[in-house]
Amino acid sequence: MSADALLKIAGSGLNAQLARMNTIASNLANAPVVAGNAEDAYKAKRVVFSSLMIDPNEPETSSVGARRGVYVTDVVDDTSPVPQIHEPGNVLANEDGYVFGTNVNEIEEMVEMLDATRAYQNNVSVVSSAQDLLSRTLELLKV
């Protein structure tokens, strides 16, 4: 595998984890929001990843070779139910005095954020190592 391909794969991982972190941040920001009905309640978002693997015999110059790595294919709503909260004084409350919260679990989101951060750091390490190897290779070629 060429260093260029390695950098592209690590770069796709960086982009994927950044999308994941942005989605988690959005979930955390919307965690305290309430709505007047279950359909309007904020639902936690989840990022769906896809990987593209190709035949190792595929030439590096192939257009498929430029698309190796991990990609965000979709952002979907979490299907878990939203909680009903009894707040009869809330202007959004229904006739029974309930508002609907979000299905965001702040603890789970923080764990997801830590996991996404670690994955991002791992991809940064791959890029750094690849750059180090490239610079050492260039130094060897100078001699």
C-alpha positions in Angstrom: 0.0 0.0 0.0 1.3 3.4 -0.9 1.8 6.2 1.6 -0.7 8.2 -0.4 -3.4 5.5 0.0 -2.6 5.2 3.7 -3.1 9.0 4.2 -6.3 8.9 2.3 -7.7 6.0 4.4 -6.7 7.8 7.6 -8.1 11.0 6.3 -11.5 9.3 5.7 -11.4 8.0 9.2 -10.7 11.5 10.5 -13.7 12.9 8.6 -16.0 10.0 9.7 -15.1 10.5 13.4 -15.5 14.3 13.0 -19.1 13.7 11.7 -19.7 11.4 14.6 -18.5 14.0 17.1 -20.6 16.7 15.5 -23.7 14.5 15.7 -23.0 13.7 19.4 -22.6 17.4 20.1 -25.9 18.1 18.5 -27.5 15.3 20.5 -26.1 16.7 23.8 -27.2 20.3 22.8 -30.8 19.1 22.2 -31.0 16.8 25.3 -33.0 19.3 27.4 -35.5 20.2 24.7 -39.2 19.3 25.1 -42.1 19.2 22.7 -45.8 19.1 22.8 -46.1 15.7 21.1 -44.0 12.6 20.5 -43.6 13.3 16.8 -42.1 16.7 17.3 -39.7 15.6 20.1 -36.0 15.6 19.3 -34.7 12.1 18.5 -31.1 11.3 19.0 -29.1 11.0 15.8 -26.8 8.1 14.9 -24.1 8.2 12.2 -24.0 5.1 9.9 -20.6 4.3 8.5 -19.6 2.2 5.5 -16.2 1.0 4.5 -15.0 0.6 1.0 -12.6 -2.3 0.4 -11.1 -3.0 -3.0 -9.2 -5.8 -4.6 -5.5 -5.4 -3.5 -4.5 -6.0 -7.1 -6.4 -2.9 -8.2 -4.0 -0.3 -9.5 -3.3 2.7 -7.3 -4.3 5.1 -10.0 -7.8 3.5 -10.2 -10.7 5.8 -9.4 -11.8 3.2 -6.9 -8.5 3.3 -5.2 -9.1 7.0 -4.3 -12.2 6.0 -2.4 -10.8 3.6 0.1 -11.6 4.0 3.7 -14.6 4.8 6.0 -17.5 7.0 4.9 -20.6 8.4 6.5 -23.5 6.9 4.5 -26.4 8.2 6.6 -27.5 9.9 9.8 -30.6 8.2 11.2 -32.9 8.9 14.1 -32.7 6.7 17.2 -35.9 4.7 17.3 -36.1 4.3 21.1 -39.3 5.9 22.6 -39.2 9.5 23.9 -40.2 10.0 27.6 -43.4 11.7 28.7 -42.8 14.3 31.4 -45.7 15.6 33.5 -45.4 19.4 33.4 -48.9 20.8 33.5 -47.6 24.4 33.7 -45.5 24.1 30.5 -47.0 26.0 27.5 -46.2 23.0 25.3 -48.0 20.5 27.6 -50.8 18.5 26.0 -54.4 18.3 27.4 -53.1 15.7 30.0 -50.3 18.0 31.2 -47.5 16.1 29.5 -44.6 17.3 27.4 -42.3 14.9 25.5 -38.6 14.9 26.2 -35.8 13.6 24.0 -34.5 10.0 23.8 -30.9 11.3 24.3 -29.1 9.6 27.1 -26.3 12.1 28.2 -24.2 9.4 29.7 -24.3 7.2 26.6 -23.5 10.3 24.5 -20.5 11.1 26.6 -19.2 7.6 26.3 -19.7 7.8 22.5 -17.9 11.1 22.5 -14.9 9.6 24.3 -14.9 6.6 21.8 -15.1 9.0 18.8 -12.2 11.1 20.3 -10.0 8.0 20.8 -10.8 6.9 17.2 -9.9 10.4 15.9 -6.7 10.4 17.9 -5.8 7.0 16.4 -6.3 8.3 12.9 -4.1 11.3 13.7 -1.4 8.9 14.9 -1.6 7.0 11.6 -1.2 10.2 9.6 1.7 11.4 11.8 3.4 8.0 11.5 2.9 8.0 7.7 4.4 11.5 7.4 7.3 10.5 9.6 8.0 7.5 7.4 7.8 9.6 4.3 10.2 12.2 5.6 12.7 9.5 6.7 12.4 7.9 3.2 13.2 11.2 1.6 16.2 11.7 3.9 17.5 8.3 2.8 17.1 9.2 -0.8 19.1 12.4 -0.4 22.2 10.4 0.4 
